[in-house]
Amino acid sequence: MSQHGIGIIGYGGFGAFLHKSWSNLKGASVIGIADQNVSNIPAGEFNIYDDWRKMIRDPLISIISIVTPPSTHAELAIASMKAGKHVLIEKPLATNLTDAREIINVSEFTGMKATVNYMLRFNPIVQQVVKWSESGVFGQLRRAVVENYAQDESLPQDHWFWDESVSGGIAVEHAVHFLDLVDLFAMYPIKHVKGASHNRNEGQEDQVYINVLYENGLIASHYHDFARPDIFESTTIRLLFDLLELELYGWIPIQGRVRAMVNPEIEKEIYKLPGFKVDQRYPYNNGNIQDSNFQKTAQTIYCGGKPYKSYGMITGTFALPDKKLDVYRFCVRSMIENLITSIDNPHIKLNVSLEDGFDTLKTALTSRESARAKY
């Protein structure tokens, strides 16, 4: 594997986190950092730039990581690819579809690899759910509910996050992470999008709601709230398959609860969840769940008119062995490693395509337009 030099544009909290997380990468290292305020950047074995345009001309840098406010993503990504650099773009891909499409066009024209930092896709729990969605072992995913409560104590009114011309607003800047996850689980195109929102004042939209109908009948609801004290921050993702109900906890899911209707063939699938522990087994008897000895007598149950064989229900919990911050680092390392692998082996596809970024941006913008439409 060839050695790649990485340049990071933007050295706020997340840029610094990426820099630390990407230490000791195989086949790559950070050799350049650009930020308007160079005093933010500690001294180290890398070059420091006060202008990103200087950094993208460095012949030793082959990958640019863009960690700046969303309204700048298109300019930086396009210029970097035209300078012969591959790019990792922090979500969202852009703040409008015209810019997003231009990024895609430039990537295709220059042949430079480009991806969006939807690092949640690399979470082991998420990857297991994707496998179940693809195999259909628990039937069809029929409902998804995302509830995300975030604090605004570190976001004063003049912060760029509240400026829609810079961030795109909550749906664009933040919700796209979770829109992408449900798209990944859904396996079908979107049919309809509806939105609602609330503004605490003229300049701060602090609550958004996005309802998405997929062509297979899946209905997903997303609620994002930047109006809570830090102590109340929480994220829950609830996924309801025909035979399986999952609750994932944390905006980076590291644990959760499960209940599933099982038979001898699919019970073993539950144990593929990391750290799964059984709470209870319930036999199924003529439409009733009874708290008694678990008996493996299969009966036919129906969901959406489809018959399934089940002998009862299992409930339990699961959890990754690592702490949230360690899982976070693992995900962002996996993200850059996937890009490096795809660069070195062109036949290997990126786990997150630019079209994925375009699709979630489109959903976010459609929900915003719907929320503001006059009835």
C-alpha positions in Angstrom: 0.0 0.0 0.0 1.4 3.4 -0.9 1.9 6.1 1.7 -0.7 9.0 1.5 -0.2 12.4 3.0 -3.4 13.8 4.6 -4.2 17.5 4.9 -6.9 18.7 7.2 -8.8 22.0 6.5 -10.4 23.3 9.6 -8.9 22.7 13.1 -11.8 23.2 15.5 -12.8 20.5 17.9 -13.7 17.9 15.3 -10.6 18.6 13.2 -8.4 18.1 16.2 -10.3 14.9 17.0 -9.8 13.5 13.5 -6.1 14.4 13.7 -5.7 12.5 17.0 -7.8 9.6 15.8 -5.8 9.2 12.6 -2.4 8.7 14.4 -0.6 5.5 13.4 -2.7 4.8 10.3 -1.4 2.2 7.9 -0.5 3.8 4.6 -1.2 7.4 5.6 -0.4 10.2 8.0 -1.5 13.8 8.6 1.3 16.0 7.1 -0.6 19.3 6.7 -3.2 21.4 8.6 -4.8 24.6 7.5 -6.9 27.0 9.6 -7.6 30.7 9.5 -6.4 30.9 13.1 -3.1 29.1 13.1 -2.9 29.6 16.9 -5.4 26.8 17.2 -2.9 24.4 15.7 -0.3 22.8 18.1 3.2 22.4 16.8 4.0 18.9 15.4 5.5 16.9 12.6 3.3 18.5 10.0 3.1 21.8 8.0 0.8 24.5 9.2 -1.0 26.7 6.7 -3.0 29.9 7.2 -4.6 29.5 3.8 -6.0 26.2 2.5 -5.2 27.1 -1.1 -1.5 26.8 -0.2 -1.9 23.4 1.3 -3.8 21.8 -1.6 -0.8 22.7 -3.8 1.5 20.5 -1.7 2.6 17.6 -3.9 3.1 15.3 -0.8 -0.6 15.6 0.1 -3.0 13.2 -1.7 -6.0 13.4 0.6 -7.8 16.4 1.9 -10.2 16.2 4.8 -12.6 19.1 4.8 -13.8 20.0 8.4 -15.3 23.5 7.9 -18.8 24.9 8.0 -21.1 23.4 5.4 -21.4 26.4 3.2 -17.7 26.1 2.4 -17.7 22.4 1.5 -18.4 22.8 -2.3 -15.6 25.4 -2.9 -13.0 23.4 -0.9 -13.9 20.0 -2.3 -14.0 21.2 -5.9 -10.7 23.1 -5.7 -9.0 20.2 -3.9 -10.1 17.7 -6.6 -9.1 20.0 -9.4 -5.7 20.2 -7.7 -5.5 16.4 -7.9 -6.5 15.5 -4.3 -9.0 12.9 -3.1 -11.4 14.3 -0.5 -13.2 13.3 2.6 -16.0 15.9 3.1 -17.6 16.4 6.5 -21.4 16.1 6.4 -23.4 17.5 4.8 -22.1 17.2 1.3 -23.2 20.8 0.6 -26.0 23.2 1.6 -27.8 23.1 -1.8 -28.3 20.5 -4.5 -26.6 22.6 -7.2 -23.3 22.6 -5.3 -23.7 19.0 -4.4 -24.2 17.9 -8.0 -21.2 20.0 -9.0 -19.0 18.1 -6.5 -20.2 14.9 -8.0 -19.5 16.1 -11.5 -16.0 17.3 -10.7 -15.2 14.0 -9.0 -16.3 12.1 -12.1 -14.4 14.5 -14.4 -11.1 14.5 -12.5 -11.2 10.8 -11.4 -10.6 11.8 -7.8 -12.2 9.7 -5.1 -14.6 11.6 -2.8 -16.7 10.5 0.1 -18.9 12.0 2.8 -18.2 11.5 6.5 -21.2 9.4 7.4 -19.0 7.6 9.9 -22.0 6.0 11.7 -22.1 3.4 8.9 -18.9 1.9 10.3 -20.4 1.2 13.7 -20.4 -2.6 14.3 -24.0 -2.5 15.6 -25.1 -0.6 12.5 -23.3 -3.0 10.2 -25.1 -5.9 11.8 -28.5 -4.3 11.3 -27.6 -3.7 7.6 -26.9 -7.4 7.2 -30.3 -8.2 8.6 -32.0 -5.7 6.3 -30.2 -7.2 3.3 -30.9 -10.9 4.2 -34.5 -10.3 5.4 -33.9 -12.8 8.2 -36.3 -10.9 10.4 -38.6 -9.8 7.6 -39.3 -6.3 6.4 -38.3 -3.1 8.2 -41.7 -1.4 8.6 -41.0 1.5 11.1 -38.0 3.6 12.1 -38.2 6.3 14.8 -35.2 8.6 15.5 -35.5 10.8 18.7 -32.5 13.2 19.1 -32.3 15.7 21.9 -29.2 17.9 21.8 -28.0 20.8 24.1 -27.6 24.3 22.9 -25.6 25.6 25.8 -22.4 25.7 23.7 -24.2 27.3 20.8 -24.7 31.0 21.4 -27.1 32.9 19.2 -24.3 34.3 17.0 -22.8 30.8 16.4 -22.7 29.8 12.7 -24.8 26.8 13.5 -27.9 29.0 13.7 -27.1 30.8 10.4 -29.0 28.8 7.8 -26.9 30.3 5.0 -23.8 28.8 6.6 -25.0 25.5 8.2 -28.2 24.8 6.2 -30.1 24.5 9.5 -30.7 21.4 11.7 -32.1 19.2 9.0 -29.1 19.8 6.7 -26.3 20.1 9.1 -27.3 17.5 11.7 -30.2 15.2 10.7 -28.5 13.9 7.5 -26.4 11.5 9.7 -29.6 9.7 10.7 -31.4 10.1 7.4 -28.5 8.3 5.9 -28.7 5.5 8.5 -32.4 4.8 7.8 -31.8 5.0 4.1 -29.1 2.3 4.6 -31.5 0.1 6.5 -34.5 0.7 4.2 -33.2 -0.9 1.0 -35.8 1.0 -1.0 -36.1 4.4 -2.6 -38.0 7.3 -0.9 -41.5 7.9 -2.1 -42.5 11.0 0.0 -41.1 13.5 2.5 -42.9 15.7 4.9 -41.5 18.2 7.4 -42.4 20.4 10.3 -40.2 22.9 12.3 -40.2 25.4 15.1 -38.3 28.7 15.5 -37.7 30.1 19.0 -37.1 33.4 17.3 -36.4 34.8 13.8 -32.9 33.6 13.7 -33.0 30.2 15.6 -34.8 27.2 14.3 -34.4 24.8 17.2 -36.8 21.9 16.4 -37.3 19.9 13.2 -39.4 16.9 12.4 -39.0 14.8 9.2 -41.4 12.1 8.1 -40.2 9.8 5.3 -42.3 7.2 3.4 -40.3 4.6 1.4 -41.6 2.7 -1.6 -41.8 -0.6 0.4 -44.1 1.0 3.0 -41.5 1.8 5.6 -42.4 5.0 7.5 -39.5 6.7 9.2 -39.8 9.7 11.6 -36.9 11.9 12.7 -37.1 14.5 15.5 -34.2 16.7 16.3 -34.2 19.2 19.1 -31.4 21.7 19.9 -33.1 23.2 23.0 -32.3 20.9 25.9 -29.9 21.2 28.9 -26.7 19.2 28.5 -27.9 16.7 31.2 -30.9 15.7 29.0 -28.9 15.0 25.8 -30.0 11.7 24.4 -30.6 9.8 21.1 -32.8 6.8 20.6 -33.2 4.9 17.3 -36.1 2.4 17.2 -36.3 -0.1 14.4 -39.3 -2.4 13.9 -38.9 -5.4 11.6 -41.6 -8.0 11.2 -40.0 -10.3 13.8 -37.6 -7.9 15.5 -37.7 -4.7 17.6 -34.4 -2.9 18.2 -33.7 0.2 20.3 -30.3 1.7 19.8 -29.1 4.2 22.4 -26.7 7.1 21.8 -26.1 9.2 18.7 -23.2 6.9 18.3 -25.0 3.7 19.2 -23.1 1.6 21.7 -25.9 -0.3 23.4 -29.5 -1.2 23.2 -32.4 -3.5 23.8 -34.0 -6.1 21.6 -37.1 -8.3 21.5 -37.6 -10.8 18.7 -39.9 -13.6 17.6 -37.6 -16.5 16.9 -37.4 -20.0 15.6 -34.5 -22.4 15.7 -33.1 -21.1 12.4 -33.1 -17.4 13.3 -32.5 -17.4 17.1 -28.7 -17.6 16.5 -28.9 -14.3 14.6 -29.7 -12.4 17.8 -26.4 -13.5 19.3 -24.6 -11.6 16.5 -25.3 -8.4 18.3 -22.2 -7.5 20.4 -22.5 -8.5 24.0 -26.0 -9.8 23.7 -27.6 -11.1 26.9 -31.0 -12.8 27.2 -33.4 -11.2 29.7 -36.3 -13.5 29.2 -37.8 -16.1 26.9 -41.5 -16.3 26.3 -43.4 -19.1 24.6 -46.0 -18.1 21.9 -49.4 -19.8 22.2 -52.3 -18.9 19.9 -51.6 -15.2 19.8 -50.6 -14.8 23.5 -47.2 -14.4 25.0 -47.0 -16.3 28.3 -44.4 -16.0 31.0 -43.7 -19.7 31.5 -41.2 -22.3 30.3 -39.9 -21.6 26.8 -41.2 -24.3 24.5 -40.0 -24.8 21.0 -43.3 -25.6 19.4 -43.4 -23.5 16.2 -46.6 -21.7 15.3 -47.6 -19.5 12.4 -47.7 -15.8 13.0 -48.5 -13.1 10.5 -47.1 -9.6 9.8 -48.3 -7.5 6.9 -50.1 -10.6 5.6 -46.8 -12.6 5.5 -46.6 -15.9 7.5 -43.7 -16.7 9.8 -42.9 -19.7 11.9 -42.1 -18.8 15.6 -41.9 -20.7 18.9 -41.7 -17.6 21.1 -40.1 -14.3 21.9 -36.6 -13.4 23.3 -35.9 -10.2 25.0 -32.4 -8.9 25.9 -29.8 -6.3 25.9 -26.6 -5.7 23.9 -23.6 -3.4 24.2 -20.2 -2.8 22.5 -17.3 -3.6 24.8 -15.7 -0.1 24.2 -16.6 3.3 25.4 -18.4 5.9 23.2 -15.2 7.9 22.5 -13.3 4.8 21.5 -16.1 3.7 19.1 -16.2 7.2 17.7 -12.5 7.0 17.0 -12.9 3.5 15.4 -15.6 4.9 13.1 -13.6 7.9 11.8 -10.5 5.7 11.4 -12.6 3.2 9.4 -13.9 6.0 7.3 -10.5 7.3 6.2 -9.2 3.7 5.9 -12.0 2.9 3.5 -11.1 5.9 1.4 -7.4 4.9 1.3 -8.3 1.4 0.3 -10.5 2.6 -2.5 -7.8 4.9 -3.8 -5.2 2.1 -3.8 -7.6 -0.5 -5.2 -10.0 1.3 -7.6 -12.2 -1.8 -7.9 -13.1 -1.5 -4.3 -16.2 0.8 -3.8 -16.4 3.5 -1.2 -18.8 2.6 1.6 -20.3 6.1 1.3 -20.8 7.5 -2.2 -21.3 11.1 -3.1 -24.8 10.1 -4.3 -25.5 8.9 -0.8 -24.6 12.4 0.4 -26.7 14.0 -2.4 -29.8 11.8 -1.5 -29.8 12.7 2.2 -29.3 16.4 1.4 -32.2 16.2 -0.9 -34.4 14.7 1.8 -33.3 17.3 4.3 -34.0 20.2 1.9 -37.4 18.7 0.9 -38.4 18.4 4.5 -37.4 22.1 5.1 -39.4 23.3 2.2 -42.4 21.2 3.3 -42.2 22.6 6.9 -42.3 26.2 5.5 -45.0 25.7 2.9 -48.2 27.8 3.4 -51.4 25.8 3.7 
